[in-house]
């Protein structure tokens, strides 16, 4: 596999780029140095090199080496080997780790003991074929992820024309796009994510097969797709990623019920709600604040939950939050359908149920019961969800203001007094029929 006839590396000297060893954590430099001292080739590779070149702060620093995983493990006592499809070494540094990958070869280099296993659709199932630096470069997905930084002289090794793509601000697959997407359909999601994160365009030949091959995402395990959704929508560029998923017809294979809600008469409303939630998430991440996948999925699945309630005779959207039992029944149905596409870990699904159920309580409870809700461990997340619904024009403003005011009071008696007052002014509850 070759790109643009390139078969020899373009080595860019330190005088022609801005990356320096001082930009790299000392722990990472030490790992590379030890591999080099043991007689192995070792480089920083991928996203960390790409991000440093365009002025972003890398989230992770990865290493590529000629050493096999077992050889890496022999050098580092704090190393563990992981992965079946791709065998990797993780060098542990406290709670963090540095990923070290062995150079990989093309499948044409596989011997009898090393083989690349494919599914009938062309997806790679197993791949532990080791090779050279050049072979490794052509096995990577996008050109901008195939740059190698040599810490010994601060040069950059480029086999695939990646520097030109960075200058053109374009995302290009290495090799034939149709084949590369079939090998791993998640590359289509990565194309959308990288384009959103970097502000790059997707090169036309790289973009062309995506819609045609989007259904290959059905072959990907739901657990892996859950992780990909989080990376797409909860990494600081969620709005742009959502636009990319919609534009390339990928959303339907990740969140089919949400996709269906966006096609209903209230589709524009739901789209604005998702965008507002993602804008809020992007802003929190930009401020260095944490986010929770449960809140993201609570928002993503709220439109199909409400649409399902309408279809089954539940409350209409303008009626406020449905009663708790209706929400629980609807949640069971929504989760049963969604887990066939993206898995939702139980710790998140339970939090989502609690947030949804608390919507009715936040809208209707007053007096002592209102005061008690403040101690609920899901209160803050449910309150933020209520505020989002208010931003979208739902009839929750009076109650949202009440919960905002009661949290601003420092004195417990003042909180009780406000809760008691609101109990008399709040919405009336229907009497039970005897």
PETA-V866825 format. One line per field, one symbol per residue. phi: phi as a letter, one per 40 degrees, with the letter a starting at -180 (. if undefined). psi: psi as a letter, one per 20 degrees, with the letter a starting at -180 (. if undefined). burial: I if it has 9 or more other ideal C-beta (glycine too) atoms within 8 Angstrom, else O. A space follows every 50 residues. Layout:
phi = ???
psi = ???
burial = ???
//
This chain:
phi = .bbfgcbbcccccccbabcbdccbddccdcccccccccgbcaacagcccd cccbgccccbbbbbacccdccccccbccbbcbgbcbcbbbccbgcbabcb bcdbbccccccccbaccbcccgccbaabbcabdccccccccbdcbbbbbc ccbgcbbbcbgcccccccfbbbccgcddccccdadcdcccccccccccgc ccddcccdccccbdccccccddcccdccccccbbbgacccccdccccbfb cccbbcccdcccccccdccccccccccccccdcccccgccbbdccdcccc ccdcccccccccgcccdccgccddcccccccdcccdccccbbcbddcccc ccdcccccdccccbcbgcccccccccccdcccccccccccdcgccbcccc cccccccccccccccccccccccccccccccccc
psi = pqpkjpiqqooprhijripqhiipqhhghhgggggghjjqqpqqqchhgg ghhjjqoqhqoqppqiprghhghhhohlqqprqggopqpoopncirqppo pqpqrqhiipahipqopqrhijpphpnloqbrgghggiirfqhijkqppo ihjkrppoijkhhhhghilqppqpaoggghhhgnhihghhggghgggikq qppghhhgigghjhiiiiipphhhhghhgghgikjilgghgggggghjlh hhigmhhgghhiirhjghghghgghgghgggggghhjjqrrphggghhgh igghghhhhghjjaqqhijaprqghgggghggggghghiigpqoqhhghh hggggghiggghhiqabhhghhhhipijggghghgghghghjjqmjgghg gghgghhiphphhhgggghgghhhiaqqqqqqp.
burial = OOIOOIOOIIOIOIOOOOIOOOOIOOOIIOIIIIIIOIOIIIIIIIIIII IIIOOOOIOOIIIIIIIOIOIIIOIIOOIOIOOOOOIIIIIIOOOOOIII IIIIIIIOIIOOOOIIOIOOOOIIOIIOIIIOIIIIIIIIIIIIIIIIII IOOIIIIIIIIIIOIIOOOIIIIIIOIOIIIIIIIIIIIIIIIIIIIIOI OIIOOIIOIIOOIIOIIOOIOIOIIIOIIIIIIIIOIIIIIIIIIIOIII IIIIIIIIIIIIOIOIIOIIIIIIIIIIIIIIOIIOOOOOIOIIIIIIII IIIIIIIIIIOOOIIOIOOIIIOOOIIIOIIOIIIOIIIOIIIIOOOIIO IIIIIIIIIIIIIIIIIOIIIOIIOIOIIOIIIIIIIIIIOIOIOIOOII OIIOIIOOIOOOOIIIOIIIOIIOOIOOOOOOOO
//
